[in-house]
Amino acid sequence: ETGVTQSPTHLIKTRGQQVTLRCSSQSGHNTVSWYQQALGQGPQFIFQYYREEENGRGNFPPRFSGLQFPNYSSELNVNALELDDSALYLCASSRRGEETQYFGPGTRLLVL
Amino acid sequence: AQTVTQSQPEMSVQEAETVTLSCTYDTSESDYYLFWYKQPPSRQMILVIRQEAYKQQNATENRFSVNFQKAAKSFSLKISDSQLGDAAMYFCAYPGAGSYQLTFGKGTKLSVIP
């Protein structure tokens, strides 16, 4: 069984740029959730995708957007990067109807 | 709003000893799940144990067990026979009934002393 994978591992961007992070869900899972984890904090829910549609969103502005593809993989896009967007971005997958989420290794984003 | 509180920012335990990490949560739901995740320095969030609220019996996974007190909205994690590899951040998380959005506590940093 293949676990959740994320790419890239690390990323450095400058303020105002755009970034795309990628996630492949665990085999058999059809739902993907994205979380932002600032240094020293617990993860904060960004949004969830199911059947290629956004299915719930946390308190994040519209410049945070996402996609889910037919193979259940997902992208997180962030436009107009700000310094406060520097964080660890975690992707988690699950089966619809089951509340246990399994996490990937994360992408560390640094905005300069 | 759902809240999850971990009141111990840091804990330490001697190798082979037992330690308990605390978590309280706020909910008006009656059926829900609760989770403990471990995040070592490698950053990957690893599921440690989960508890279903409608089950009376406390969940156990090898050296890890929970003390779930539904009325008190308390969900503590007990680690027995602590090992060096247990050193990590531990997060309590609650999704809420019918919600797949996990709400996390701020975490407890556990150090294991050889």
Interface residues (C-beta under 8 A of the other chain):
Chain A: T31 S33 Y35 Q41 G42 P43 Q44 F45 Q48 N55 G56 G58 L88 L90 A92 S94 E99 T100 Q101 Y102 F103 G104 P105 G106 R108
Chain B: V4 Y33 F35 Y37 S42 R43 Q44 M45 I46 L47 R50 F91 A93 P95 S99 Y100 Q101 L102 T103 F104 G105 K106 G107
